[in-house]
């Protein structure tokens, strides 16, 4: 073995989280304990995302065994990339090893009862067989990593799925302009077009702008703009619409702060196909998305209908335990959306009859759908709202976004402080992944909402509790 080469022992949750994890360890070797194969076999049945991943891992392993051309399993199998996946091609590849020897009858270090303990026992046996090589356990299970450390085993989290190393570096979609902005651009080229004002500016080297990024200049020269497009050192900026005034609202909703105004501009722009809104509870994510959807479906008739869905904690699991149709089963999960819908569909006139008529009209144009049945679907000219998107994995959010057909708009909402899915973190959430990957696309926009707008009670509780 070359100096520095390691053997990575993969836990079951790593493979079920990312089936391609086998091929992400460059020239290092990978070891699969027998317990992991048994857990993959037990999880392969079903329609959940983890079951699909378990089946995919089994297919990858079978391809590697077949590609070995009869080579004895003890010699290791080359971790060549199957043609069914597309990853960066590597010049050096490691080898895949399986646990081929039975566990000792008695193990003085680890009590062999639970699957985690069986994995630790196999690692201890592997270190005894190959004492000169560095053995590292890779697991997304914090408790297993702690148990491994107690037993003197080096343990690491699986980090290849991280969108960022530090969540604080995530693109916010909003940037403050320097106070000398107008002085630096005195005499800059500007022109009106279709009731809007545009500016052509030359950005500095430290101004790393992206398409549809929101910019603002506070103080006496207060101005709010967005980046229309970037061409080398030059950029075209556009003054955004002001949705704060009562005369210019979206389905009766006005922006209460700067970030909400930027969000409404992105949601109402037909050139922006993908919008992500990130923020804590009470910042208005759902209300803004629904208001913009209703305005463009009912008034402007830009989209045929609104599709509302959310990432339930049991994404992909059977929802048959709830009675009724697909929409009725999803209703208990859609409390946040239906609460906001009640606010938006409360007419000023007509009393109970007016409310009933409004609700019946909107019910025909708003559909609640389960994320379980998104595979194979295509949304044509639909306005799709995905709530609780922080609970999606990168693979799941890719599956969802690729459902969008011509003329559709996708809006993903989430709060990374409320991740409920096991093994997901702020840096590995699918929402974080999408924000980072889409920030340079001219038809996407992201806004991080910071100010809560629910009530003075909610604001005080958020600050003090």
ZAMARKE-655837 format. One line per field, with one value per residue (C-alpha): x, y, z; residue in one letter. Coordinates in Angstrom, 3 decimals. Layout:
east = [X_...] $
north = [Y_...] $
up = [Z_...] $
vexfi = [A_...] $
//
This chain:
east = [0.000_1.189_1.817_-1.313_-3.706_-6.660_-9.432_-12.873_-15.512_-18.970_-21.994_-25.392_-26.830_-24.089_-24.976_-28.720_-28.212_-25.993_-25.736_-22.770_-20.759_-18.794_-17.058_-16.255_-13.100_-10.615_-7.641_-8.527_-10.032_-13.597_-14.665_-18.271_-19.083_-21.492_-23.930_-24.222_-25.164_-27.799_-29.284_-29.355_-31.171_-33.730_-34.371_-34.689_-38.450_-40.812_-41.312_-39.516_-36.427_-34.235_-35.583_-34.792_-31.296_-30.767_-31.703_-29.404_-26.456_-27.095_-27.059_-23.759_-22.212_-23.409_-21.913_-18.574_-18.643_-19.496_-16.792_-14.277_-14.368_-14.096_-11.367_-11.400_-13.336_-10.471_-8.256_-10.608_-12.612_-11.561_-13.903_-14.399_-17.292_-20.310_-21.614_-24.986_-23.660_-21.803_-19.104_-15.760_-13.473_-10.464_-7.042_-6.561_-9.176_-9.204_-10.522_-13.685_-13.393_-16.111_-16.049_-15.305_-14.538_-17.068_-17.081_-15.151_-17.267_-16.357_-15.029_-13.470_-13.865_-17.319_-20.445_-21.784_-25.534_-26.654_-25.837_-23.719_-21.658_-21.227_-19.855_-17.421_-16.329_-15.660_-13.523_-11.507_-10.965_-9.973_-7.354_-5.888_-5.683_-4.127_-2.279_-0.124_-3.058_-5.236_-8.873_-11.592_-15.300_-17.617_-21.089_-23.837_-24.888_-23.445_-23.863_-22.013_-19.153_-18.994_-18.946_-16.212_-14.094_-14.528_-13.146_-10.171_-11.525_-11.158_-14.641_-15.802_-19.070_-19.819_-19.080_-19.147_-22.791_-22.060_-23.013_-20.859_-18.224_-19.682_-23.399_-22.645_-21.127_-24.445_-25.598_-28.242_-29.469_-29.287_-26.277_-25.758_-24.149_-21.275_-22.245_-20.081_-21.989_-23.526_-20.260_-18.337_-20.922_-21.511_-22.753_-23.552_-25.710_-29.396_-32.570_-36.305_-38.037_-41.615_-42.060_-38.826_-35.454_-32.189_-28.562_-25.332_-22.516_-18.971_-18.532_-15.459_-13.418_-14.853_-18.446_-19.303_-22.816_-25.136_-28.177_-31.346_-29.379_-31.040_-29.017_-29.907_-28.394_-29.584_-29.772_-30.883_-30.104_-32.185_-32.620_-33.500_-32.304_-31.655_-28.958_-30.500_-27.427_-23.658_-21.222_-17.647_-16.925_-20.175_-23.622_-27.124_-29.207_-32.950_-34.967_-37.383_-41.107_-42.252_-44.897_-44.985_-47.712_-51.370_-52.001_-49.470_-50.097_-50.092_-53.496_-53.994_-50.598_-48.007_-44.346_-43.478_-39.707_-36.974_-36.471_-40.185_-40.247_-37.357_-39.143_-42.367_-40.379_-38.821_-42.118_-43.968_-41.294_-42.259_-38.595_-37.677_-38.588_-37.123_-37.371_-36.020_-37.052_-35.091_-36.097_-37.163_-40.771_-42.916_-40.885_-43.753_-42.394_-45.644_-47.892_-45.812_-45.569_-49.319_-50.248_-48.008_-49.413_-53.030_-52.355_-50.727_-53.242_-56.506_-55.811_-53.042_-53.836_-50.126_-50.368_-53.190_-53.247_-51.278_-49.742_-49.088_-46.925_-44.494_-41.750_-43.315_-40.964_-41.730_-40.898_-41.662_-43.323_-46.832_-49.534_-52.283_-52.913_-54.769_-58.309_-59.531_-58.060_-54.501_-55.523_-57.432_-54.484_-52.132_-54.409_-53.151_-49.602_-50.591_-51.571_-49.215_-50.454_-54.149_-53.780_-52.287_-54.884_-57.650_-56.081_-55.786_-59.284_-61.189_-63.212_-64.017_-67.621_-70.259_-70.084_-70.371_-71.753_-68.846_-66.307_-67.935_-67.988_-64.364_-63.224_-65.085_-63.543_-60.016_-60.437_-60.789_-57.470_-55.402_-54.335_-52.607_-50.323_-48.217_-44.501_-44.730_-46.170_-44.002_-41.888_-42.815_-45.026_-44.611_-46.172_-47.174_-47.853_-48.191_-47.156_-45.620_-45.055_-42.840_-42.967_-40.544_-37.972_-35.160_-36.150_-35.328_-32.050_-30.164_-31.374_-34.991_-34.954_-33.461_-36.284_-38.814_-37.397_-37.030_-40.831_-41.239_-42.441_-42.686_-44.264_-44.043_-42.580_-41.156_-41.020_-39.162_-39.618_-37.740_-36.104_-32.853_-33.224_-36.116_-34.595_-36.440_-35.019_-32.397_-28.808_-29.491_-27.770_-27.699_-24.869_-26.267_-29.929_-31.306_-32.548_-29.022_-27.752_-30.280_-29.581_-25.853_-26.138_-28.766_-27.277_-25.541_-28.529_-30.273_-33.756_-33.496_-33.604_-33.023_-33.935_-33.077_-35.819_-34.588_-37.315_-40.299_-43.625_-46.167_-46.837_-45.060_-45.661_-44.032_-41.119_-40.477_-40.737_-38.337_-35.835_-36.119_-37.043] $
north = [0.000_3.509_5.830_7.602_5.138_4.288_1.740_3.309_1.131_2.325_2.196_1.265_4.766_6.240_3.970_4.453_8.220_8.324_5.147_6.616_6.924_3.828_5.877_9.020_7.876_8.419_6.039_4.715_1.297_0.645_-2.159_-3.401_-5.443_-8.368_-6.619_-3.734_-6.128_-7.724_-4.322_-3.326_-6.550_-5.917_-2.367_-3.096_-3.726_-0.778_2.455_4.814_6.752_4.671_1.458_2.733_3.680_0.260_-1.412_0.926_0.094_-3.615_-3.018_-1.109_-3.908_-6.499_-4.502_-4.388_-8.136_-8.902_-6.510_-8.438_-11.234_-14.027_-12.412_-13.854_-11.579_-11.589_-9.765_-6.794_-5.381_-2.295_0.601_1.497_3.858_2.078_3.661_4.148_7.115_10.246_11.446_13.074_10.458_9.534_8.330_6.271_4.012_2.041_-1.436_-2.756_-5.418_-7.415_-9.096_-12.688_-14.149_-14.869_-12.867_-14.341_-16.348_-13.982_-10.460_-8.937_-5.338_-5.159_-6.976_-8.504_-8.063_-5.000_-4.393_-1.354_-3.515_-6.148_-3.447_-2.314_-5.914_-6.348_-3.190_-4.461_-7.758_-5.871_-3.856_-7.075_-8.531_-5.375_-3.673_-1.460_0.318_3.116_2.016_4.701_4.206_6.474_6.841_9.417_7.971_10.197_7.554_4.929_7.372_7.988_4.240_3.808_6.513_4.847_1.645_3.463_3.459_6.544_7.669_10.378_11.758_11.356_14.823_14.391_15.488_18.829_21.807_24.048_23.575_26.435_27.286_30.947_31.162_30.298_32.763_35.076_36.643_40.145_42.480_46.036_48.483_50.712_54.253_55.721_53.738_56.784_58.749_55.931_55.702_59.372_59.767_56.086_54.968_54.644_54.231_53.623_50.652_49.439_51.552_50.371_52.027_50.291_51.138_49.845_49.827_48.597_46.431_46.206_43.042_42.437_42.750_39.147_39.582_36.909_37.151_38.250_39.113_41.897_45.014_47.939_51.254_52.405_55.945_59.112_57.671_54.584_52.485_48.852_47.120_43.678_42.370_41.716_40.113_40.144_40.405_40.355_43.567_45.131_44.529_45.765_46.702_47.281_49.266_46.812_47.378_48.682_46.397_48.211_50.703_49.828_50.792_48.235_44.895_41.238_39.643_42.151_41.453_44.210_43.813_44.778_44.929_45.058_41.292_40.671_43.294_41.546_38.205_39.489_40.873_37.445_35.596_37.885_37.854_35.479_35.242_33.642_29.949_28.840_30.757_29.700_31.487_30.739_32.107_31.368_30.969_34.054_35.731_35.384_32.740_30.832_33.899_35.631_32.496_31.867_35.492_35.614_32.301_33.389_36.689_34.951_32.103_33.961_37.514_37.284_33.676_33.079_29.568_27.026_26.174_26.078_22.774_22.722_20.061_19.691_17.408_15.321_13.876_10.457_11.474_8.604_6.437_5.061_7.553_4.965_5.158_8.435_8.139_9.552_10.590_11.772_15.378_14.483_12.475_15.398_17.968_17.281_17.989_21.266_23.279_26.171_26.482_26.252_28.790_31.307_30.467_31.423_34.860_35.367_34.138_36.225_38.705_42.136_41.936_39.249_37.706_33.935_33.557_35.536_33.412_30.176_31.307_32.423_29.162_27.065_29.070_28.738_25.060_24.330_26.048_24.860_21.221_19.585_16.765_14.209_14.105_10.303_10.255_12.858_10.407_10.335_13.423_16.614_19.913_22.044_25.753_25.157_27.260_24.725_25.534_23.157_23.804_22.412_21.869_21.764_18.133_17.055_15.414_16.718_13.696_14.259_17.942_17.077_14.589_17.258_20.170_18.048_17.564_21.142_21.328_24.294_27.399_26.225_27.989_26.207_27.882_26.119_27.331_26.240_26.891_25.017_25.463_22.971_19.965_16.812_14.258_11.909_12.439_15.825_18.988_22.635_21.970_18.738_19.746_19.610_23.188_24.402_22.351_23.928_27.477_27.042_25.338_27.691_31.032_31.605_30.760_33.726_32.242_31.610_33.832_33.377_35.561_34.981_36.503_37.625_39.706_38.024_39.705_37.627_39.716_41.574_38.540_36.150_38.554_38.887_35.131_34.476_36.874_36.023_32.336] $
up = [0.000_-0.694_2.218_3.363_1.804_4.051_4.362_4.805_6.454_5.351_7.619_6.183_6.613_4.407_1.488_1.961_2.097_-1.012_-3.128_-5.024_-1.786_-2.847_-5.532_-3.556_-1.767_-4.613_-4.421_-0.956_-0.290_0.882_3.228_3.570_6.726_6.405_8.772_6.296_3.490_5.728_6.621_2.949_2.141_4.888_3.651_-0.071_-0.077_-0.311_-2.219_0.166_-0.854_1.465_-0.088_-3.583_-2.447_-0.877_-4.161_-6.080_-3.807_-4.400_-8.162_-7.922_-5.854_-8.355_-11.258_-9.455_-8.762_-12.406_-13.624_-11.495_-14.104_-11.567_-9.468_-5.962_-3.604_-1.060_-3.574_-3.703_-6.600_-8.510_-7.738_-11.378_-12.045_-13.550_-16.716_-15.031_-13.014_-14.018_-11.674_-12.208_-13.724_-11.620_-12.662_-9.495_-7.973_-4.779_-4.152_-2.574_0.105_1.832_5.201_4.255_7.673_10.403_13.610_16.543_18.938_21.754_21.540_24.632_23.422_21.857_22.978_19.751_20.029_18.085_14.401_15.334_17.674_14.970_12.652_15.355_15.933_12.200_12.225_15.172_13.337_10.170_12.064_13.438_9.926_8.417_11.276_9.037_7.374_8.698_9.153_9.340_10.045_8.012_9.486_9.719_13.073_15.804_18.512_16.484_15.914_19.671_20.385_17.780_19.398_22.808_21.278_19.762_16.209_14.029_12.946_10.543_9.222_5.517_4.184_0.423_0.292_1.937_-0.179_2.041_4.706_6.749_6.679_7.420_3.920_2.252_-0.386_1.127_-2.117_-0.590_-0.375_0.868_-1.532_-0.337_0.642_-2.120_-4.766_-6.490_-6.283_-7.943_-10.697_-11.368_-14.906_-15.231_-18.143_-17.263_-19.299_-18.788_-20.343_-19.881_-16.780_-15.145_-14.672_-15.568_-14.818_-16.324_-13.760_-13.520_-10.462_-8.306_-7.899_-4.424_-5.673_-6.471_-7.856_-9.217_-11.535_-9.687_-6.562_-4.573_-3.732_-1.501_-0.433_3.008_4.313_2.560_-0.872_-0.115_-3.237_-3.870_-7.027_-8.392_-10.705_-14.099_-15.633_-15.263_-18.176_-16.921_-14.994_-16.189_-14.705_-15.469_-12.423_-12.268_-9.736_-8.106_-7.668_-4.291_-2.803_0.546_-0.341_-0.043_-3.642_-4.927_-3.259_-4.266_-3.611_-0.791_0.778_1.112_2.017_5.585_5.190_2.576_2.265_1.792_-0.969_-2.718_-2.309_-3.899_-6.844_-7.432_-6.973_-9.407_-12.120_-14.967_-16.013_-12.685_-12.801_-9.469_-6.187_-2.781_0.410_3.567_6.954_10.501_11.616_11.108_8.380_5.886_3.498_3.020_2.953_0.268_-1.885_-1.696_-2.377_-5.451_-6.653_-6.299_-8.083_-11.049_-11.274_-10.634_-11.855_-14.450_-15.460_-16.006_-14.534_-14.657_-10.961_-7.736_-6.619_-2.875_-1.251_1.591_2.769_5.510_8.090_6.609_3.038_0.693_3.339_2.950_3.973_3.820_7.574_6.970_5.577_2.304_-1.013_-1.644_-0.997_2.182_3.478_2.917_4.599_8.173_6.978_5.313_8.379_7.634_4.061_4.919_7.758_5.364_2.754_5.177_5.576_1.828_0.958_3.498_1.370_2.699_1.505_1.187_4.667_4.974_1.433_0.023_1.905_0.769_-2.864_-2.701_-1.101_-3.689_-6.517_-5.188_-4.324_-8.034_-8.746_-5.757_-5.489_-2.523_-3.615_-1.803_-2.489_-2.457_-5.965_-7.685_-9.664_-13.339_-13.156_-15.192_-14.162_-17.146_-16.518_-12.773_-9.778_-7.383_-3.699_-1.694_2.049_4.646_1.898_4.468_5.151_1.589_0.644_-2.421_-4.388_-3.367_-4.251_-7.650_-8.226_-7.314_-9.333_-12.454_-12.434_-13.692_-17.282_-19.678_-18.180_-14.561_-11.553_-8.514_-5.089_-2.253_1.331_4.414_7.755_8.307_12.069_11.953_10.167_11.268_8.815_10.308_9.148_7.506_8.717_7.698_5.247_3.777_3.401_-0.123_0.257_1.036_-1.906_-4.300_-3.096_-3.638_-7.045_-8.519_-7.428_-10.773_-12.985_-14.604_-14.088_-10.345_-7.271_-3.560_-0.595_3.057_5.221_8.626_10.289_11.876_11.130_13.036_16.141_18.907_21.139_18.632_18.069_21.801_22.347_19.478_20.993_24.693_24.892] $
vexfi = [X_X_X_X_X_X_X_X_X_X_X_X_X_X_X_X_X_X_X_X_X_X_X_X_X_X_X_X_X_X_X_X_X_X_X_X_X_X_X_X_X_X_X_X_X_X_X_X_X_X_X_X_X_X_X_X_X_X_X_X_X_X_X_X_X_X_X_X_X_X_X_X_X_X_X_X_X_X_X_X_X_X_X_X_X_X_X_X_X_X_X_X_X_X_X_X_X_X_X_X_X_X_X_X_X_X_X_X_X_X_X_X_X_X_X_X_X_X_X_X_X_X_X_X_X_X_X_X_X_X_X_X_X_X_X_X_X_X_X_X_X_X_X_X_X_X_X_X_X_X_X_X_X_X_X_X_X_X_X_X_X_X_X_X_X_X_X_X_X_X_X_X_X_X_X_X_X_X_X_X_X_X_X_X_X_X_X_X_X_X_X_X_X_X_X_X_X_X_X_X_X_X_X_X_X_X_X_X_X_X_X_X_X_X_X_X_X_X_X_X_X_X_X_X_X_X_X_X_X_X_X_X_X_X_X_X_X_X_X_X_X_X_X_X_X_X_X_X_X_X_X_X_X_X_X_X_X_X_X_X_X_X_X_X_X_X_X_X_X_X_X_X_X_X_X_X_X_X_X_X_X_X_X_X_X_X_X_X_X_X_X_X_X_X_X_X_X_X_X_X_X_X_X_X_X_X_X_X_X_X_X_X_X_X_X_X_X_X_X_X_X_X_X_X_X_X_X_X_X_X_X_X_X_X_X_X_X_X_X_X_X_X_X_X_X_X_X_X_X_X_X_X_X_X_X_X_X_X_X_X_X_X_X_X_X_X_X_X_X_X_X_X_X_X_X_X_X_X_X_X_X_X_X_X_X_X_X_X_X_X_X_X_X_X_X_X_X_X_X_X_X_X_X_X_X_X_X_X_X_X_X_X_X_X_X_X_X_X_X_X_X_X_X_X_X_X_X_X_X_X_X_X_X_X_X_X_X_X_X_X_X_X_X_X_X_X_X_X_X_X_X_X_X_X_X_X_X_X_X_X_X_X_X_X_X] $
//
